């Protein structure tokens, strides 16, 4: 029995540096140094015997051979603390704030991930990291499967395969099959740039909000198609669109497109409002924007208040979008398609 205990203690001695590093990372920082006697007590409790001068030697070994941390002395000889870590407190606070304010993550997963990150600092630092950014009325993603589906999307791109998923939109569930091209991050959400396939209809490029994608599956027997519809410039820079905007929608335009707006002309225009004519400012602007369903929906909401001047391919894409979505406009189908035809002479 004594021989077994001796053997067990000998095995623990080999782990001395690991236990020392763990103790210093867990219990020290610049404001909370520890004495060598505290280190000795901790190691003794872990069944590792150590002399005082051996602690100094071991700390020097950690400083010389471990790039993850830097150990320094403070105030007086015999007190040590971790001065530099792989992640400093400000680094962790920034990452946690980004996680907690991300709409894409469910609250449950955001909390779990934040707790994991807190283990990368001392127990004293964890108290400081319990602070959170205030996000009043923030709408959280409730789709936990979307986050785990990201890995499947990356795998499908690497394997050159299509994916299938259920898209849960405001007008019901739709089953989609697409050729994934690229995942992009923007406005606290992931967007999947992809080639959309519509049975016998021509494929078209677009993007999907990943939050609304459920049951993502890799179709290993179906290779991606028509991905040449995208080229590198689609992702290197946003396309520019020239618009004519009534002053009624100008402030909203600045909000919608953020800083990607440049005014090239401002002039007076006469319009009819409630059978009366009035003079308003009309702006010709260039905007940088994704040409997608969000842009088209915003444009259609403004009626005659916002018109596309150029380029022609955007006008054509708008018309295609309206035709493709005609079933969702029901009785308004003719109104929308005829309006677009008359407005842009398509």
N, C-alpha and C positions, 0 to 999 in steps of 0.2 A: 504493500500500500504506500509506504514512504517513497519507494522507488518510482511509483506512478505519479505521485505529487511532484517529485523532483523533476520528472520528465515533462509534466505539464507546465511547470514554471519555466523550464528551459525553453519550451516552445513559445511561451508568451514573450520571453526576452527577445526573440527574433523579431517580434512585432513592435518593439519599443518605439522606433521612429514613427511608425504609423499612428500609434496611440498618442505620442507627443504632438504630432501635427494636428490630429483631430481635436485634442484638448485646447490647443492655442487658437485654432480657427473658431471653435465653438464658444470660447469664454473670453477672448481678448479683442481689443481694438485700441485705438490711440488714447481713448479716455478710460480704458479699463485694463491696465497692465496686471500681471500676476507675478508673485514672488516665486523663486525657485522652490521654496518649501511647499507651496501649493502644488507645484508640478510634481514634486516627489510624493506628496500625499495621494494625488490622483493615480500615479503609476503604481504605488503600493496597493491601492484599492483594486487595481486591475491585475494584481499578483505579478507585478514587474518590479523587482528590486533595482534601485539606482542610487548612486552616490551623487552628492552635490556637484562635484567637479565634472562628473559624467554628463550631467544635464547641460552644462556649458558646451561641452564637446558635441553633444547631439544637436543642440541648437545651431551651432556653427555648420554642422553637416547639412542640416535642412536649408540653411541660407545659401550654402555653396552649390548644392545639388538639386534643389527643388525650385523650378522657375515659377511655380504658382503663387508663392507667398514670399514676403520679405519680413523678417523678424528683427525688431530693434529693441534697445533698452530705453527706459524712461525714468526720469527723476533721479534714481540712484541705482547703483549696481545691484543686480539680483532681481530686477523687475523687467519682464519682457512682454511684448505684445506684437500682434501681426500688424505691420504698418502698411503693407500693400498686398492686395488679393487680386485674383483674376478678375473679379467684378467688385468694384467699390460700391459704397452705399448709394451714391448718386446714380450710378449706372443701373442698379437694381430698382431704385425708385422710379426712374424713367421708364424702364421696361414694364414694371407692374402697372404704372399709370396708363401706359398704352394698352395693356391687356384689359384693364378694368374699364376703359372707355371705348373699347372696340365693340361695335354693334354686331360684328360677325360671330363672336364667341358667345355661347350660352353662359349665363351667370355661374352655373355650376362648374363648368370647365375653366372659366376665368379665375374663379376662386381656387380651384385645385392647382392650376399652373402658378398662380401667385404664391401659394404656400410652398411649392417646390423651390421657387426662386429665393424665398426667404431663408432656406437652409444654406444658401451660399454666403451668408454673413454670420456674425456672432449673435448670441442670444440677446445681447444688448441692442444690436442693430435691428433685430426683428421687431422690436417694440416700435422703433421709428418707422418701419415699413408698413405698419398697420394703418398709417394715414392713407387716405384715398382721395383722388380727384373727385370733385362733386360733378355729377352728370344728371341734373334734374330732367325728368321726363324722358330719359334716354330709352328708346325702344330696343329691346334685346332680341337677338335671333333665338328662336325656340327650336331650331333644327340642329340638334347635336350631331346627326349623322353627316351633315354637310362638311363639318371639319374633318372627319375621318375619311370622307370621300375624296379629299384633296389628294391624298397619296395615290388613290386609284386613278385619278385623272393624270397625275404625273406618270404613273406606270403605263397607262394607255398611250400617252404621247411617246414614251421611250420604246414601246412595243409596236408603234405604228398601227394601233387598233382604234376602232370606233368605241363609243360608250353609249349606254342607254340609261335613262333616268326618268323619274316622274317629276314634272314641273308643276308646282302647286301655285297657280296664279289666282288673281281675284275672281276670275270667271270659271274656276274649276281646275281639275287635274288634267294634265296632258302628258302622254307618253312620247318622249323624244328619243331620237337616235341622231347623234352628231359625230363629226370628226373633230376631236379636240386639237387645238393649235397652241394656245398659250394661256396661262393663268396670270392675271394682272390684279394688282391691289390698288384701290382708290376709294376715298370717302368711307373708310372703315369697313370695306367689303371686298371680297374676292369676286372677280368677273372672269368667266371662261370665254375667251375668244374661240370661236369654233365655226365649222361649216355645217350649216343646218340642211338636213335632207327631208324633202316633203314628198315621198312616194315617187310619182311620175313627174313631179314638177322639178324644174332646174334647182340645183343646190344654190345656196346663197350664204355669204359670210355674215356673221353677226356675233353677239355676245349674250351670255346668260348670267344673271345674278346667282351665284352659287348658294346663297342662303335659301333659295327656293327650289333647290335640286334635292330630291330624295331618291333612295334606292339606286345609287350610282353603281353601274356594273360595267366591267370591261368585256367587250365582245371580241374575244381572242380570234375568232374565225372570220372577222370582218375587218379588212384593212381600211385605213382612212382613205377618203376620196376627196378630190377637188381642193386639196389644201393649197394648191398653187393660186387660188383666189386671193390668198394673203401673200404679201411680200414684206420684206424687212422694214420698209418705210411705214407700214401700217402701225408698227410699234415704236419706231424711232421718234416719230413726231406726229402730232395731231393734224388732221387736214384742216384747211381754212375754208370758211364759207362766208360769202358776202350776203348780208341781210339788209332789208329796208325796214326800219322799226318806228312805229308811232311813239310819241313821247309818253303815252299811257303805259307802255310796256318797257320803256327804256331802263328804269330802275330794276325791274324784275330781270331784265336781260343781264345786267351787271351782276346780279346775285346768282343767276343760274350758271353763267359762264365764268364767274370769279374774275380773275385778272386777265383772262384771255380775250379781251375786247379792245379793238382799236377803231376810233371814229375817223372816217375819211371824208364825210360830208354832213352838213346840217343845213336844212332848208325848211321853208314854210310850206305847209300843205293844207288844202281846204277839204274838209270831210263833213259828212252829214251825221248829225246826232239828234235823234228825236225830231226829224223833219226840219231841223235847223242846220244851217251851214256854220261851221266854225273853223278858225285857223289854228293849226297845231304845229309843233316842231316835228320834223321827220328826220330820222338819223339813218345814214348809210354807214354800216359798220362791218368790219371783218372780225369774225370770231374763230377761235381754234376749238374744235369740238370733235368728239366721237360722233360719227354719223350712224346712229342706232335708234332703237325704238323709243328711248327716253327723249332724244332730241326731236324725233318726229311727233311724239305725243305733245310735247311742250309747244311745238310749232302749230299743230292743229288746234290746240286750245285757244290760240290767240286770233284765230280767224283771219280777217283782213288786216289785223294790226301788225303782223310780221310776215314779210314775203322773202323768199329766196331769190337773189339776183344771179348768183353763180356759185359753184360751177354746175354745168348741166348734169353731170353724173349724179349729183346729190338730188337734183330735181327728179331725175328718173328713179332713184332709189326711194324717194318719198312716194311717188306714184305706185311703185311696186308694193311698198309697205301697206298702203291703203287698200289695194286690191287683195293682198294676201290676208288682210285682217277683216275683210268685208263681212264675214259671217258674224263677227262680234259687233258690227255696227247696225245689224238688222235693217230696219227700215231707213236708216240714215246712209245706207250704202251709196245710193245714187247721188245723194246730196254731196257726199265727200268726194267721190270719184269725179263727178262733173265739175265740181269747184276747182279741183286740182288741175284738171284738163284745161279749163278756161283760163285759169290764173297763169299757167306756165306753157300753154300751147303745146302740151304733150301729144 
